[in-house]
Every structure is written in structure tokens, then in C-alpha cells.
Amino acid sequence: MSEVNITQKEKPSKQELALYEPMKLWFSGYLKNKNHDANVEVFDVHKIYLSDFFAKAKFKKDFPDYSTYKIKVDLLGLVERDGQYELIFIEVKDGDLNFSHLAQLLIYSKLVRPARAILISPQGLSTHLNDIVNKYHRTDMLEYMPNQKIQLSKWDKHRGAIFL
């Protein structure tokens, strides 16, 4: 039986790539508004392993296991307050959000344990994922740590923001 490589990610489509910059700008403003007393940055890291990004970062000492982060998230939010860092994962999709997308972000989030993890698409949830989460209330499928769940969001292209 062959081993499954969870670090291998499909190459983003042109439509998905076009979403990164407006989402990065919106999330940067959103996180700054929510964290007035902190330094906030959002990075487009979809091309590199997170471990390589951390290797060059001043805050790598706060994440001693960063070398195990052989994953590629799309956008990384970083909130720094009093020398403490919080990570926010933002995984972008251009189609209906499905179980495969959720599983990818769930594994990434279990590995790194970000403060928040957001799965977002202009299409919103697939019918199947929507039924499981909303109709049958299986929100346990979103949990990556105790009291930490992946946030499923829909991007509004016209407003350049997520539906809150």
C-alpha cells in the first residue's frame, strides 16, 4: 500500500490565485481592527513550505517544531503582541468547499495549532459539507484542538470581504 503525501497540494487555479491579494488585504485590515494592541501582518505563502518561511523569520524561536511544518497554506496571518505570536491560517479555494479541502486544513491545523484556521471560497460550502455541518450539526468535524474549530467562510467578491 502506498503512502499518502498530505503535504502535496494541488496547484492553484488562475481564479484561486486572483483571490489571494484581495483576501490578503481584507484579512490584514480585519485582523488589525480586531487586534488594536498588536502588530499584524498577512503573508501570501502559498509557494513555499511553511517550515522554510519560519526558517527565515525572527519569530522561529517561538515555534521550536517549525521544521516539521512541511505544508503549504495559502495565506498566513501573524499577530504579535508583547513578544507572543499567534498564527492564522487562511486556505483559499475557488470552488465549492468540500471534505477534501476541509481534511487538508484540518491536518495542517492539527500539526501547527494556529489560533484560527479559516477555509474560504466565493462559492461557499458544497451541498454535502453544508448538510453535514449545518443540517446534521456535525461541527465536531471542524475541531482541530479543544475549543478550536475551522471557520468555514464565503467570500463576497463584490464587497471584497467575507460574509460575517
C-alpha distance (Angstrom), angle and dihedral (degrees) to the residues before:
residue distance angle dihedral
M1 . . .
S2 3.80 . .
E3 3.77 123.8 .
V4 3.79 118.5 -112.2
N5 3.79 114.4 -126.7
I6 3.81 107.2 -142.6
T7 3.78 92.0 179.8
Q8 3.80 92.1 64.3
K9 3.75 108.9 94.0
E10 3.77 129.5 -171.5
K11 3.78 113.8 -103.8
P12 3.82 108.5 -101.0
S13 3.79 117.8 -108.5
K14 3.80 121.5 -120.1
Q15 3.81 88.4 -105.4
E16 3.80 91.2 53.7
L17 3.81 92.7 46.5
A18 3.81 89.2 52.4
L19 3.82 89.3 57.9
Y20 3.81 96.1 56.5
E21 3.81 99.2 76.7
P22 3.83 98.6 46.4
M23 3.81 90.3 43.9
K24 3.79 91.2 47.7
L25 3.81 91.0 52.1
W26 3.80 93.7 46.5
F27 3.81 94.5 46.2
S28 3.80 91.0 47.9
G29 3.81 91.0 55.5
Y30 3.79 92.9 41.1
L31 3.81 93.7 51.0
K32 3.81 92.0 45.3
N33 3.82 90.3 52.5
K34 3.83 90.7 50.3
N35 3.82 94.2 44.5
H36 3.83 107.0 42.6
D37 3.80 92.0 159.3
A38 3.81 95.1 52.0
N39 3.77 142.1 71.0
V40 3.79 109.4 -113.1
E41 3.79 130.6 -167.0
V42 3.78 132.7 167.9
F43 3.80 119.3 -156.3
D44 3.79 131.8 -164.2
V45 3.80 99.8 -134.2
H46 3.79 100.8 158.3
K47 3.83 93.5 118.3
I48 3.79 98.5 54.3
Y49 3.76 139.0 50.6
L50 3.76 111.8 -99.1
S51 3.82 88.6 -127.1
D52 3.82 89.8 60.7
F53 3.81 91.3 49.0
F54 3.82 90.2 51.0
A55 3.80 92.5 46.9
K56 3.82 88.8 65.3
A57 3.82 96.4 39.3
K58 3.79 126.3 101.3
F59 3.81 90.8 -135.0
K60 3.83 97.5 56.8
K61 3.82 89.6 106.9
D62 3.83 87.7 68.2
F63 3.82 90.1 59.0
P64 3.81 105.5 49.4
D65 3.81 92.6 176.7
Y66 3.83 94.5 51.6
S67 3.81 91.5 119.8
T68 3.83 87.8 70.4
Y69 3.83 91.4 59.5
K70 3.82 94.7 99.0
I71 3.78 90.8 153.6
K72 3.77 135.0 109.0
V73 3.78 116.5 -135.2
D74 3.79 118.7 179.6
L75 3.80 102.5 -130.8
L76 3.78 128.3 12.1
G77 3.77 121.3 -157.6
L78 3.78 116.1 -158.6
V79 3.80 122.2 -165.5
E80 3.81 115.1 -172.8
R81 3.78 118.6 -169.5
D82 3.81 122.7 167.9
G83 3.79 92.6 -20.1
Q84 3.82 93.1 -50.8
Y85 3.79 120.5 115.3
E86 3.78 131.8 -148.6
L87 3.77 122.6 -169.1
I88 3.79 126.9 -146.5
F89 3.80 119.1 -165.5
I90 3.78 117.3 -152.3
E91 3.79 114.4 -172.5
V92 3.80 113.9 -169.8
K93 3.80 126.4 -154.9
D94 3.79 129.2 176.8
G95 3.82 97.3 -153.4
D96 3.79 136.2 49.2
L97 3.80 111.1 -47.6
N98 3.79 108.0 -112.2
F99 3.81 141.5 174.2
S100 3.78 92.7 -86.0
H101 3.81 91.0 56.9
L102 3.80 91.1 45.4
A103 3.81 92.4 48.5
Q104 3.80 91.2 51.1
L105 3.82 93.6 52.7
L106 3.80 92.1 40.0
I107 3.81 91.9 57.8
Y108 3.82 92.1 44.1
S109 3.80 90.2 50.1
K110 3.79 94.5 47.0
L111 3.80 89.0 52.5
V112 3.81 99.0 47.0
R113 3.85 102.1 22.6
P114 3.81 99.3 -143.9
A115 3.80 120.1 -166.4
R116 3.81 87.9 -117.2
A117 3.78 136.1 10.3
I118 3.78 121.1 -164.5
L119 3.80 127.7 -170.6
I120 3.78 110.2 -164.3
S121 3.79 140.2 179.0
P122 3.80 137.3 159.4
Q123 3.81 86.7 -127.4
G124 3.80 96.3 55.0
L125 3.78 122.5 -151.2
S126 3.78 125.8 -12.8
T127 3.80 113.8 -115.1
H128 3.80 90.8 -107.7
L129 3.83 95.6 50.2
N130 3.80 90.8 43.4
D131 3.82 91.0 52.6
I132 3.80 93.3 48.8
V133 3.81 95.3 47.0
N134 3.80 102.9 33.2
K135 3.81 107.6 22.0
Y136 3.80 97.3 38.6
H137 3.83 95.3 28.0
R138 3.82 94.7 -131.0
T139 3.78 93.9 156.9
D140 3.80 87.6 145.1
M141 3.83 84.7 81.3
L142 3.82 87.7 68.6
E143 3.81 97.1 53.0
Y144 3.79 117.0 110.4
M145 3.82 97.4 163.3
P146 3.80 132.8 8.9
N147 3.81 106.8 -67.7
Q148 3.82 92.0 0.0
K149 3.79 119.5 107.3
I150 3.75 134.0 173.7
Q151 3.78 110.8 -104.1
L152 3.81 113.4 -132.7
S153 3.79 110.9 -151.2
K154 3.75 141.4 177.0
W155 3.79 119.9 -138.1
D156 3.79 117.9 -137.7
K157 3.82 104.9 -148.1
H158 3.81 92.8 -168.1
R159 3.81 95.1 55.2
G160 3.81 94.5 32.2
A161 3.81 90.4 -130.2
I162 3.77 142.5 93.0
F163 3.78 122.8 -99.3
L164 3.80 105.7 -104.0
